[in-house]
Amino acid sequence: MKQPANKDTTCAKPPKGRSGAAFLLAQLGAHGASQFAARLAGLQLVPAHAGVFRILAATPAITQQALATALGTLPSRLVAIVDELESKGLIERRPHASDRRSYALHLTEKGKAALQSIGKVARDHQQDLLAALSEEEQATLGSLLQRVADQQGLTRGVHPGFGNTGRDEGVAKRE
């Protein structure tokens, strides 16, 4: 079929000028998240694993319930992640020191080595993602973004995607 000569192609071209900051944050966030996931795949891990490792490193012997709360996710969703990491020999459940009904989660030696690898991946990822900025500009950007995240009520160091995972609704409820 022949195309009309005066076909409107405005949708095929990006808008002229600068994009808004909110769009750029969303664009870079999606891009950065997919790139980070691709890098972690080389370690046979996913971003959710990195979030669990980060909390376990900062809070050894945390219970699964407390970990779920820290990550803003449902405990039932976390069970599958913990089971997977335990089956890989990266974390272990031990009897909790003060609550016989609970288990304390610990990184194994293999898990500690994986955490070191995740740290290297994260540092390399940040360097590559922010290569267009000087160190000073990177620090300023980080500071500004932290202010915005704080104002939005986001939990520091926890990806908000955890809160949506396993919920019936597409948007996590804020309290």
C-alpha positions in Angstrom: 0.0 0.0 0.0 1.3 3.4 -0.9 2.0 5.9 1.9 0.5 9.4 1.6 3.1 12.0 0.6 2.4 14.3 3.5 2.7 11.6 6.2 3.1 13.1 9.7 6.3 11.8 11.3 6.4 13.9 14.4 5.8 10.8 16.6 8.9 9.2 15.1 11.2 12.0 16.1 12.3 13.0 19.6 11.2 16.4 20.7 13.6 19.3 20.2 15.2 21.0 23.1 15.8 19.5 26.6 13.7 16.9 28.2 12.3 17.6 31.7 14.2 16.4 34.7 11.5 13.9 35.8 11.6 12.3 32.4 15.4 12.1 32.4 15.4 10.6 35.9 12.9 7.9 34.7 14.9 7.3 31.5 18.2 7.0 33.3 16.7 5.0 36.1 15.2 2.4 33.7 18.5 2.3 31.7 20.7 2.1 34.8 18.5 -0.6 36.4 18.6 -2.8 33.2 22.4 -2.3 32.9 22.9 -3.2 36.6 20.8 -6.3 36.2 22.8 -7.3 33.1 26.1 -6.9 35.1 24.8 -8.9 38.0 23.7 -11.7 35.6 27.4 -12.4 35.1 27.5 -13.4 38.8 24.3 -15.4 38.4 22.5 -12.9 40.7 19.7 -10.4 40.2 19.1 -6.9 41.7 16.8 -8.3 44.5 19.7 -10.5 45.6 22.0 -7.4 45.9 19.4 -5.7 48.1 19.3 -8.7 50.4 23.1 -8.9 50.6 23.3 -5.2 51.4 20.9 -5.5 54.4 22.5 -8.7 55.6 26.0 -7.2 55.5 24.8 -4.2 57.6 22.6 -6.2 60.0 24.0 -9.7 60.6 21.6 -12.2 62.3 18.5 -10.3 61.1 15.3 -12.3 61.0 13.5 -12.9 57.8 10.5 -10.8 59.1 12.8 -7.9 59.9 14.5 -8.2 56.5 11.2 -8.1 54.7 10.3 -5.0 56.7 13.6 -3.3 55.9 13.2 -4.1 52.2 9.5 -3.0 52.2 8.3 -6.3 50.8 6.0 -9.1 51.8 7.6 -11.8 54.0 6.0 -14.4 51.7 7.8 -12.9 48.7 11.1 -12.9 50.5 10.9 -16.6 51.3 11.6 -17.5 47.7 14.6 -15.2 47.5 16.1 -16.4 50.8 15.5 -20.0 49.8 17.3 -19.4 46.5 20.3 -17.7 48.1 20.5 -20.5 50.7 20.4 -23.2 48.0 23.3 -21.4 46.3 25.2 -21.5 49.6 25.3 -17.7 49.9 23.3 -17.3 53.1 22.3 -19.6 55.9 19.5 -19.7 58.4 20.6 -20.3 62.0 18.5 -20.5 65.1 17.8 -17.0 66.5 19.6 -16.3 69.8 16.6 -14.9 71.6 13.5 -16.2 69.7 13.3 -20.0 69.2 10.5 -19.5 66.6 12.7 -17.5 64.3 15.9 -18.0 62.3 18.7 -15.5 62.0 20.1 -14.9 58.5 23.8 -14.8 57.9 26.1 -14.5 54.9 28.3 -17.5 54.4 31.9 -17.2 53.4 30.8 -17.7 49.8 28.1 -15.0 50.3 30.7 -12.6 51.7 32.8 -13.2 48.5 29.7 -12.6 46.4 29.0 -9.3 48.3 32.5 -8.2 47.4 31.8 -9.0 43.8 28.5 -7.1 43.9 30.3 -4.1 45.4 32.8 -4.1 42.5 30.0 -4.4 39.9 28.1 -1.5 41.6 31.2 0.7 41.6 32.0 -0.1 38.0 28.3 0.5 37.1 28.3 3.9 38.8 31.5 4.9 37.1 30.3 3.9 33.7 26.8 5.5 34.2 28.2 8.8 35.4 31.3 9.0 33.2 30.1 12.2 31.6 30.5 14.0 35.0 33.5 15.0 37.0 33.9 13.6 40.6 32.6 16.9 42.0 29.6 16.9 39.7 28.9 13.2 40.6 29.0 14.2 44.3 26.7 17.1 43.7 24.3 15.0 41.7 24.2 12.4 44.4 23.5 15.0 47.1 20.7 16.6 45.0 19.1 13.2 44.2 19.3 12.2 47.9 17.4 15.3 48.8 14.7 14.5 46.3 14.5 10.9 47.5 14.2 12.0 51.1 11.5 14.5 50.2 9.6 11.7 48.5 9.8 9.5 51.6 11.9 6.8 50.0 13.9 4.5 52.4 17.6 5.2 52.0 19.5 2.3 50.4 16.3 0.3 49.5 15.1 0.1 45.9 11.3 0.9 45.9 10.8 -2.0 43.5 11.0 -4.4 46.5 7.8 -2.8 47.8 5.9 -3.6 44.7 7.1 -7.1 44.2 4.5 -9.7 45.1 1.7 -7.2 45.9 -1.7 -7.4 44.3 -1.7 -3.7 43.4 0.8 -2.1 41.0 1.7 0.7 43.5 3.0 0.2 47.0 1.0 2.0 49.6 2.7 4.7 51.7 1.9 5.0 55.4 
